[in-house]
Amino acid sequence: MPAKPLVFVAMPFGRKRDAQAALDIDFDAIYENGIRPAVARFDVDCIRADEERSGGVIHLAMFERLLLAEIAIVDVTLQNANVYYELGVRHAARPRSTIIIRANDLPLPFDINMLRVLGYRLEAGALTPEGASALREAIAQKLRYALDELEEKDSPLFQLIPAFPGIELPHMVTENFRDRARSIDALRERLAAARGLKPAEAAVAAIRAIEDEIGAVNEANAEVLVDVVLSYRDVKGWDAMIALVERFPKPLLARTTALREQYALALNRRNAPDDRKRALQVVEDVVAHGGDNPETCGIGGRIYKDLYTEAKERNQARAPGYLEAAIEWYRRGFVADPRDYYPGVNLATLLAIEDSDESKAELQRVAPAVSFAVARLGGLKSRDYWQVATVLEVAVLSCDWKLAERALARLLSIEHAGWMLETTANNLRLLRASSAIDSAQLDALLKELTVPA
């Protein structure tokens, strides 16, 4: 039986902030209500790029999809650098059947503003039923032309250079890719089901069975094995997660910063003898070669924050030193990119706990910057749990109890896992050490969180 044509969809996952339009956009809803139903009208296979679950690993599988898929749908709404890179690879390989879509009518960068783009309308960041219907019809028409080979060349390279040869790959390569793509999709569906199992031990066992099927780590299967790593993380299977990362070939691990960051995170959370020492070494190696960044420095800050919390509970003299180190790591992360609120809000919280005159002065500078960073992403209007949790923490730090109550009400209305509330409650409990925080008001908020102390 001949292979079905392949449609490859490159677009963001989940809710993302469109800075130009100042909106949170639910790209999963756009895919499920607009793109997927249009593709389902045709006898084709459809694969959606999942950059987040792959941990940022772009290698053979990504290039295969871009080079070999008969049709590609590329969403350029967020003007993401990765998406533009993928679009460039696609245009160099295929003369036609690249369907570019974007939300609303915001200007595109100069290099692609001459290309034909299908627009779809959003209202307050949401795809309305009317907008979804229009998007489905527009994509379906493009797909019909593409499958019937009626459409004109849409690659600028092939349009401007008539003799441009493109890329022709052997039939065997194409068939091998199709088989592997279907296999990866099936594995990801099984991983999603495994993550939903209860108790956590059952989930870990199911994920490990899938890992065993995949076998030794290599360049070809690294993407799906990163998904296995993240699946272990989601169910707190720290032992299995650490063991799998340690199976990755050193050259592949060395060039995959996101994977090393997850390794440090897992070591810190497991906290076996020497784990935190090893985690700090990983963090220091990453910044030594790549410089400070919010994610890596945030993990360094979290390690020292946990060391501080444990030392304080045991009344150990080293606690202030750990607190100072945590502050420094979070400060480095926030200075590296003040647009990232995560290291900023943790810096602000720990400055309040340190409670010195210098810390109070720095807190007065940091808190407004964190508020601005999270406001850019939607702030209190956001449907992202962590953004609203940050608004709550900054409100408490600023003793704005009315805003804190509003943020808490918003937080509880957002879909969340129990451990998220636990994390927020633990952060707020730390603020009991600050002389500037009204403990009665703080305890009232903690009671509403309904998370036991």
C-alpha positions, 0 to 999 in steps of 0.5 A: 500500500503506498505511503500517505502524504505527510503534513508537518506542522511547525507551531508553538505548543500551549499558551504563549505570549505574543509581545507585539499584540500583548495577548496570551494565545492558546496555540493548542486550541488553534491546532485542535480547532483550526488546523487538525480538522482541516488536515483530517479531511484528507487521507494524509499523515500529520505530525506536529513539531513538539520542541518543548517535549524534545527539550530543544534538541534539533537534529536529524528528525527535525531536518527529515520532517522539513525535507521530506514532508510533502506539505508543511504548515508553519505558524509565524505568529510569534516570529520565533527564531527557531520557526524562521530557521525551520522555514528557511530549511524548508524553502531551500528543500521544497519549491512548493507546499509550504503553508505559512499562517499567522494570527491577526495582521501584525507586520512580518519581518522584511525578509518574508513580508513578500510571502503569501500568508494565511491570516486567522483572527483572534479575539482576546487571544482566542480563536472564535468558532467563526475564526476556526471555521475560516481557518479550516476552510483556508487550510483545506483549500491550500491542502487540496491544491497541494495534493493535486499539485496545482499550486505555484512555487512558494519558496523564494529560492525556487521562484528567484533562481529557476535552476535551483536544484533543491534537495532530492533524497533517496526513496529508502531514506524517505520510507525509513523516515516515515516509519520512524516518524510514525513510531515516534508519534506512537511512543509519545502517545504512550508516554502521555498515557503513562504520565497519567497513571496513578500511583507515581510508581506505576507511571515510572514503571510504564515509562521505564518499559518504553525506555527499554523498548527504545534502547541505547541512546543515539543521534536518531532517537535522542529526541524521543528519549529527551521526552522520556527524560521529561516524562520521568520529571513530570512524575518525579521519577528522579532515579530513573531520570538521572540514570537515563541522562547519564546514558546519553553520549557525552558529546550529545549531552555536552551540546544540549544545555537543556538536558544538562539543566534537567539533570542538575534539577533532578540531582537537586530534587533526589538529594542523595549523598553528593547529589547537590554537589554534582548538580552545582558542578553541572550548573557551573560548567554550563555557565562557564561555557555559555555564560549566565542565563535565567534558566541555569542560574535559576537552578543554581539559585534553587539548589542553594535555596533548598540548602538554606531551607534545610540548614535553617530548619536544623538551626545550622550556622551555615544557613546565612551563607547558603541564603547569600549564595542563592541570592547571588545566583538568582541575581545573576539570572535576573541581570542576564535577562530582566524580562524573565520573571522567574529568577527575579521573583525568587531574588525578591523573596530571598532579599525580603528574607535576608532583611538587611538594610542593603537587601531592603534597598535592593528589594525596592528596585527589584520588585517593580522590575519583576512586576513589569516583567510579568505584566508584559506577559499578561500579569493578573489577566494571564491564564498561566499559573506561574505568571499569576503566582508571581503577581501574588508573591510580588503583591505580598512582598509589596504588602498590597493585600488587596492585589494579593487576594485578587491574585489568589482568587485568579490562581485558584481558578486556573487549572493546576496540579497540587504540587504547584500550589504547594510550591507557591505556599512554601515560597510564601511561608519563607516570607514569615522571616521578613519583618516587613510582612504582616504575618496575620495577613500572610497566614490568612492567604496561606489558609486560603491556599488549602495546602497544609503546612 
